[in-house]
Amino acid sequence: MTESDAGVIIDAWAQPATPDAAAKLPEVVRLLKQSGTASVLETGLTAAQIVESMDRAGIQKLMLSAWHRPGQWVYHNDLVAEMVQQYPDRFVGVAAVNLEKPVEAVRELERAVKELGFKALRVIPWLWNRPPNDKFYFPLYVKCIELDIPFCTQVGHTGPLMPSEPGRPVPYLDEVALVFPELKIVGGHIGYPWTDEMIGLAWKHENVFIDTSAYLPRYYPPQLLHYLKTYGQDKVLFGTNFPQLSLEKCTAQVKELNLPLDIQAKFLAGNAKRIFKL
């Protein structure tokens, strides 16, 4: 931990909230209804409104992700770039690509990083029904290593009504880490109900990490909390999956965990700063 990390919060997983997102992501609407935040997708949120929420929650930076699903953009890289340009000290861009068009995908990733200044790539396996050891991912892994950026993905079951199998950490993500040991991999959504598998991968592979998005801190599994407090303190990143979860509720509940201050600083900011080179 550095002194500059004390009191700083970086949210490793968030996305925009636009009024057309519900039509483009019908599978996600049920998840937001269960989380009590479905109204956000009906009205949408401006960049300024998101920053206001960040201020109330005490969050300094939000890793803001574009989304692409088969056949269409949900949140285009250029939309995220516009939001980052409005608030360059508050938002950090995370790229999305058209997974099933490998050449186009690699070119778009390079544009997002070199021209738009994005700091990572995220691909959501359930959107494509393709686990991360699928052939379509491999050119992107090589490009991530060349660009020296992390590959972010979702692990665990899917809250949206889609198959969960692509989110299993073992064998899919394990195979990727074995083939590409240089690739930084951040598995979001803690891997539940395969959290033990995800912890095992983070222990096994130097460049595999876990972010806690989509789960309120009050519901972090006990084994994840033990890992965070002990031998995994450099491996776990705070995330919310905003707008699915309230920023204020997430940060308030982190304080209830009573983490040692040095570990809390790594969890809330230090690890993200190091992994994403912020």
VEXKESE-875057 format. One record per residue: residue in one letter; x, y, z of N, C-alpha, C in turn. Coordinates in steps of 0.02 Angstrom, whole numbers, plus 50000, padded with zeros to 5 digits. Layout:
BEGIN
AXYZXYZXYZ;...
//
This chain:
BEGIN
M500424994050000500005000050000500445006250000;T500245011249962500575017749966500105022650002;E500405028050026499995033050061499455035750016;S499605036149950499125039049903498515034549894;D498565028149914497995023549906497495024149964;A497705026950020497275027350078496665031650064;G496075028650074495455032350063495225032749991;V495615030049944495435030249873495035023949856;I494525024749813494125019049791494095019049714;I494285013449684494235012449612493745006649601;D493235007749562492735002549546492964999049482;A493134992649487493434989049431492934986849378;W492284987249393491804984849343491164989049347;A491044993049296490424996849289490284997849215;Q489684999849199489515001349129489035007249127;P488965010249068488475015749062487765013349075;A487305018049079486595016349085486215020749036;T486035017948979485675021748928484975018848921;P484485023048902483785020748899483665015148849;D484105014348799483995009048749484305002448770;A484655002248827485014996248847484544990448862;A483964991848891483494986548909483274982648847;A483154986148792482944982748730483514978648701;K484134980848711484714977348684484954971748729;L484764972048793484974966948842484364964348880;P483884961148846483284958948881483434953948936;E483984950048928484154945048979484344948249046;V484574954549043484834957849102484274961249143;V483704962449111483164966149144482944962449207;R482874955849204482664952049262483164952849320;L483814952749303484334953549354484264960349390;L484154965549350484094972149380483444972849420;K482924969449398482304969449437482424966349506;Q482784960749506482924957349570483384961549614;S483794965649582484254969949620483934976649638;G483314977849614482964984049630483204990149592;T483554989049535483834994649498483594994949425;A483064991349408482834991149339482624997949313;S482385002349357482155008949335482715013049304;V483335011449321483905015149294483945014249218;L483805008149194483835007049122483245010149086;E482705011449121482135014649089482265022049077;T482575025349125482685032549119483385034149093;G483865029749107484555031149088484885035949137;L485555036249133485935040849175486445044449132;T486515050949141487035054649106487705053549141;A488245055349107488905054949138488925058949203;A488615064849202488605069149261488235065849319;Q487685062449304487315059049357487705053249387;I488085049649344488505044249370489045047049416;V489345052649396489865055749438489565057949505;E488955060449504488615062349566488545056249612;S488365050549583488315044349622488985042249650;M489505043049609490185041549632490385045949691;D490215052349686490385057049740490035055049805;R489405053249800489035051249860489335044949892;A489605040549849489885034249873490625034849892;G490935040449875491645041249890492095037549842;I491855036449780492255032849729492605037949684;Q493255037149677493645041949636493645040049562;K493685033549547493725031449477493275025449464;L492985025449403492545020049381492835017149317;M492955010549316493145007149255492505006149214;L492425010049162491785010349125491845006249061;S491445001149055491524996249002491014997048945;A491274996648884490844995848825490594988548823;W490054987448785489784980648777489624979348704;H489814973448681489604971048615489314964148625;R488754962848592488464956248592488374954048520;P488234947548506488154945448437487664949848399;G487914952848345487484956648301487424964048315;Q487644966448374487554973548387487974975948447;W488104982448445488394985848503487834987448553;V487984986548615487534988848669487774995748692;Y488414996048710488745002448726489385002648684;H489415007048635489995007348590490605010248625;N491195008148602491815010948629491825018548624;D491545021148570491545028448561491095031948611;L490545028648631490115031448683490495031948749;V490835026548767491235026548828491785031848824;A492105032448765492635037348756492375044448767;E491765045848744491465052448755491375053848830;M491165048748866491065049648938491745050748974;V492245046948951492915047748980493185054848965;Q493055057248905493285064048887492935069348930;Q492305068148948491945072948990492235073049061;Y492435067249085492695066649154493325062349154;P493875064849127494475060749119494795058649185;D494655062249239494935060349304494495055349341;R493895054049314493425049849351493275043249315;F493275043249249493125037149211493745034449177;V493785027749173494315024349136493975019549087;G494155019949023493825015948972494055008748971;V493575004148963493704997048953493364995048887;A493744992148842493504990948774493084984648768;A492644984748719492284978848696492414977948622;V492314971848597492424970448526491914965348502;N491874964648436491454959548405491844953048404;L491744948848454492154942848464492194938448403;E491644937748367491614932848312491884935548246;K492174941548247492514944448188493234945848209;P493674940848208494334941448240494764947148215;V494804948148150495234953548124494944960348143;E494294961148133493964967348153494044968548228;A493984963148268494034963848340494724966248362;V495244963348334495924965248352496054972448332;R495824974448274495924981448252495554986248297;E494944984448317494554988848360494864989448429;L495134983948454495474984148519496084988748516;E496464988148463497054992348456496854999748452;R496315001248415496075008148410495855010648479;A495495006448516495235008548581495805010148629;V496345006348626496895007448672497335013248648;K497545013048584498035017948560497725024748546;E497095024948522496795031248504496325033948559;L495965029448592495485031648642495765031348714;G496335028148722496655027948788496365022948836;F496005017848811495695012848855496235008648888;K496065005748946496555002348988496464994748993;A495944992048961495814984848966495314982848912;L495244976248903494734973248861494274969148905;R493624969448892493154964948927492734961248876;V492684954648885492224950548846491804946548895;I491144946648885490674943148930490504936448898;P490744930848924490644924348890489914922448878;W489474923848925488774921748916488434925348859;L488654931448843488354935048787488454931248722;W489014927748717489194924248655489094916748660;N488944914348721488914907148735489564903648713;R490124907048727490784904448712491244905448772;P491504900048801491964900748857492624903748834;P493024906348880493624910048860494194905948830;N494124899248826494624895348789494414894248717;D493864897448695493624896848627494124900148579;K494164897448518494664899848469494594907248453;F493984910048458493894917048439494244921848487;Y494384919648548494714924048596495474924648585;F495774919448555496504918948556496874924748522;P496644927248464496974933148436496954939248483;L496414939748520496344945348567496834944748625;Y496964938648647497444937648701498144939848680;V498324938048619498984940148593499024947748590;K498494950948567498484958248561498494961548631;C498144958648680498164961348748498874961148775;I499224955748763499914955148786500354960348751;E500254961148686500644966148648500514973248675;L499884974748690499694981348713499814982248788;D499974976748822500094976748894499484979248933;I498904976248916498284977848952497974971348978;P497574971649032497234965749057496644963749013;F496494957249016495884954448988495404953449046;C494824956649042494314956049095493734951749069;T493464947749113492924943349093492484941849153;Q491914938649139491444936749192491554929449208;V491574927949274491624920949296491054919449343;G490844913149344490284911049386489644910249347;H489104908949383488454908149350488224914849323;T487724914649279487454920849252486804922649287;G486784928949312486154931549338485644932149282;P485854934849223485404934949166485204927849144;L484644927349110484384920849091484754918149029;M485374915949040485804913048989486194907349021;P486464902748981486834897149010487434899449051;S487564895949106488104897849151488764894349135;E488734888949097489334884849085489934888849060;P489864893849014490454897548992490814901349047;G490494902149105490804905849160491174901549210;R491234895049196491604890749243492354892349239;P492674893749296493394895149295493814889249272;V493644883249297494004877149278493524872849237;P493704870749176494384871049148494534877249104;Y494034881349089494104886149034494634891449047;L494564895149102495034900549115495724897749135;D495724892049167496354888749184496764887349121;E496434884849070496784883349007497074889648976;V496694895048977496934901448949497564903748986;A497544903449052498114905649092498734901249080;L498624894949065499194890449051499494891948983;V499074893448934499314894848866499614901848862;F499334906548899499564913548897499764915948967;P500314913448994500504915449063500644922849070;E500814926349015500954933549019500324937749022;L499754934749005499124938549002498844939849071;K498714946249087498374947949149497634946649139;I497344942549183496644940649178496284942849242;V495744946649234495344948749291494654945549284;G494504940849329493864937449328493364941049373;G492864944049343492364947849381491784943549404;H491434945749456490844942449484491024936449527;I491634936249552491904931549603491864924149587;G491554922149531491544915149513491014910849545;Y490584913749586490074909849621489634906049571;P489464899649583489594895549642490264891749640;W490694893749594491354890549588491904895149616;T491744898649670492214903349699492864899949719;D492824893849746493434890349765493884889049704;E493564887549647493954886549585494314893049566;M493954898649572494244905049553494814906949600;I494734905749664495274906949712495874902449695;G495734896249678496264891649659496654894149599;L496314896849550496654899449490497074905549507;A496804910049549497174916049567497794914249607;W497764908949648498344906549685498844903349637;K498584899549589499014895549544499384899849493;H499034904849466499304908749410499484915849434;E500094917949421500334924449443499904930149417;N499644929549357499294935149324498534934349323;V498254930249367497524929549372497284932949435;F496754937049427496484941049482495724940349484;I495424942549539494704942049550494424948949565;D493854950749533493514956749557492824954849584;T492594958849631492014956949671491354959749645;S491344962049583490744965249555490144960549555;A489554963649558488904960349555488694957149621;Y489114957849673488944955249739489034960749791;L488524962049830488594966649886489104963749935;P489534967949964490034965350011489744961050067;R489144962550088488814958650141488734951350121;Y488754949950055488644943150031489264940050000;Y489844943050010490454939749987490514932950021;P490684927649984490764921050016491324921150068;P491254917350122491754917350176492454915650151;Q492504910950103493164909050079493494914650040;L493104918850006493384924549970493634929750020;L493264930950073493484935650124494124933250158;H494164926750171494784923950201495374925050153;Y495264923750089495784924650039496004931950035;L495514936450035495654943650032496064945950092;K495914943150150496244945350212496934942250222;T497084937050184497714933350196498144933150133;Y498224927250105498714926350051498464929049984;G497844931549980497594934349918497514941949919;Q497824945249966497714952449975497954956549915;D498394953849874498624957349813498244955149751;K497724950949761497404947649704496674949449694;V496374953249741495654954449739495524961949731;L495064963549685494904970549668494164971849684;F494024977849708493344979949720492994981649655;G492374979149648491954980949590491224980749610;T490804984249571490094984649588489634981549536;N489824981949473489374980449417488824985749410;F488974991849430488514997449420488274997649347;P487634998749334487105001049380486714995449414;Q486934989149407486564983749440486544984749515;L487104986749545487134987949617487264995349631;S487004997649686487105004549708487825005649730;L488135010949704488815012549724488855013949798;E488365017849824488375019649895488305013649940;K487855009049921487745003149962488374998749964;C488714998149906489314994049902489874996849945;T490005003349940490555006249979490395006250053;A489765007450071489585007350143489685000350172;Q489514995250134489584988450159490304986050162;V490744988850120491454987250126491714989350194;K491504995150217491724997550283491494992850338;E490914989650328490664984950378491084978650383;L491504977250333491914971250334492484971850384;N492644977950405493174979250454493844976150432;L494024977250370494664974850345495234978850376;P495804975750388496394979650408496514985150356;L496714991050379496744996850335497204995850275;D497774992250285498224991250229497914986650176;I497544981550199497214976950152496624980450118;Q496254984450156495694988150126495944992850071;A496514996050082496785000650032496994996949968;K497274990949975497444986949916496804984849879;F496314982449918495694980049889495314985549852;L495274991449882494864996749854495225000749799;A495885000649798496235004949749496905002149726;G497325000149773498014998549756498084993149704;N497704987749711497754982249662497534984349593;A496994988249589496744990549524497244995349492;K497544999749532498045004449505498625000649474;R498844995449508499414991449484499224987349421;I498674983949424498484979349369498294983149306;F497924988649313497704992449255498174998249237;K498704998949276499205004249264498865011149262;L498495012649315498135019049319498585024349349;
//
